[in-house]
Every structure is written in C-alpha cells, then in structure tokens.
Amino acid sequence: QVQLLERGGASVQAGGSLRLSCAASTTTAGLYCMGWFRQAPGKEREAVAAIGRGGGRTWYSDAVKDRFSVSQDHSMNMMYLDMSSLEPEDTAEYFCAATRPATVAVMLRYQRAGCQGAPFDYWGQGTQVTVSS
C-alpha cells in the first residue's frame, strides 16, 4: 500500500502562486503515473495534471494549462504542483494520486498520453487551496 501526503495548501489572493507537494511512502520512480486532482464544494473531482515516471510526459486540464506545472523529484520521492496566476475558480481540495504497477503494455499506453486517464489507485488526504478575489 502506497501512502501519499499532500502539503502546501493555503489561502491566497487571486493572481498569486502556490506550490503543493506530495510525499510518497515509496520510491516515486516505481510509480508509472502520478497525478493531481481537485474537488470544489458541490462539484465532482476533476483531474488537473499528471506526469509519467521520470517526468517524460505530462498532461494538464484545459482549465490549468499554462498556469500549473507538475514535476517530480525521485531522490526525495516527491511530486509537486506549481500553481501561478491563481483564480477564485481554482479554490478546491487538491489530492495527489498514484497508480499501481501494471503490465508493460498498460504502463506505456498511459505514459505516452502523459498519464491522462490512468487508473489511479492510491490517494492522499488532500490539501485545501482557497483563492480570494
């Protein structure tokens, strides 16, 4: 069982920046896909960004493209989400997630797509981001 712990959530003004971190209990180099999701009150959880093992390919939702950046530090078993030009619409609980090991064919399929739509099995507890106008 992989445990994930998010940190970095805060209240910020619109236009500000934040960095979220996700610490994994295992080597992130062994997780073929990791991702960030968010859920605003009264809304469904949505995927925000994802990254393949080794940072080879990434994926971003249209809502955050060009404002958010996902990265990994395998030496620290960490994943990050750098958020800039924050908007009130970015207010949500942010979760990190990771995939279980899979067959080579499955891993390659998702990694080629920047891990968009990957079957995320492990989830963190979330960290709150609040953006005020």
N, C-alpha and C positions, 0 to 999 in steps of 0.2 A: 504494500500500500504506500503510495507516494503522498506525502503531506506538502501542502503549499501554503505559504503565509504571505499575504499582501501587506504592504505598508506604504505610507506616503499620502493617504487621503487627507484633505484639508478643505477649508473654506477659503475661496479666493475671489477676487474681483474679475469681472469679465475682461478679457484681454490678457490675463495673467497666465502663468505657466506652473506646471507641477510635474514631478517625477514620481511615478509609482514603481514600487519594486515588488518582486515576487521571489521569495526564497523557497527552494525545493529541498526536500529531505534526501534526495538522491542526486546523482550527477545529472545535470541537465543535458549533457552530451548523450545520455542514454534515452532521452525523451524525443521521439522523432518529430513531434509537433507540440508547440505551446501556444497559448493564445490569451487574449484579454477579452472579457465580456463586460457588459454593464446592464444594469436594470434600474430604471427610474420608477418612482412610485406609480402604481396603476398601469404600468406598461410591461410588456414581455421582455425577457432577457434578450439582448442582441449582441452579436459578435462585433467587436471593434477592430481587432488586429490579431494577426497570427504570424508565427515565424517557424521555419523549418530548422531542424537540427543543424547546428553550425552556422545559422544565420544566412543560409544560402538564398532563400526566397522568403518574401514577406507578403502579406495581404492586409489591406485596410478597407474598412467600410467607406462608402462614399461620404458619409457624414463627418469622418475624421481625416480623410486623406489630405495630405499636405499640411496637416496641423499636428498629427500624432506620429510618433516614431517608436517602433518596437525593436528591442535589441536583447542580446544575451551575453552573459559573462560566464562561460563554463568553468572558469577557475574558481568562481565563487558560488556556482550553482544558482545563479540569479537570472531573472528576466526583468526587463524594465519597460516602462511605457512613459516616454517623454511627451508631455502634452503642452501645447502652446496655443496662443490665441483662443483661450478657453471662452466658451459661450454658456449662457444660462442653460441651454439645451443639453450641455454635457453633464449637468447635475445628475448623479446616479451613484449606486453602489457598484464598484468595479471589482471584478473577480478575475483571478488568473486560473488557467486550466491547462492540463497536460494530457497526453494520450498514453494508453498502454502500449507495450510492444506489439508489433503486428508482423505479418509476413512482409518480405521484401517488396513484393508487388504492391501491397497496400500502402506501405510507407512511401514508396516512390511516387505513387499516384497522388497522394496528398501533398507531398513535399513539392512536387512540380507545380502545384496550384497555390503555393505559398501557404499551405495548410488550411485554405478556405474549406469549410465544411467538414473538417476532420472530426472523427468521433472522440471527443474529449471525455475522459473518464474520471480524471482527478480534478477536484475543485478546491479552491481556497475559501476562506470565510468571508472575504470581501473587505473593501475599504471605501469609505464614503468620500465622494468628491462633491462639493457644493460650490456652484459658481453664481455669484450675485451680480446683478446689473447695476 
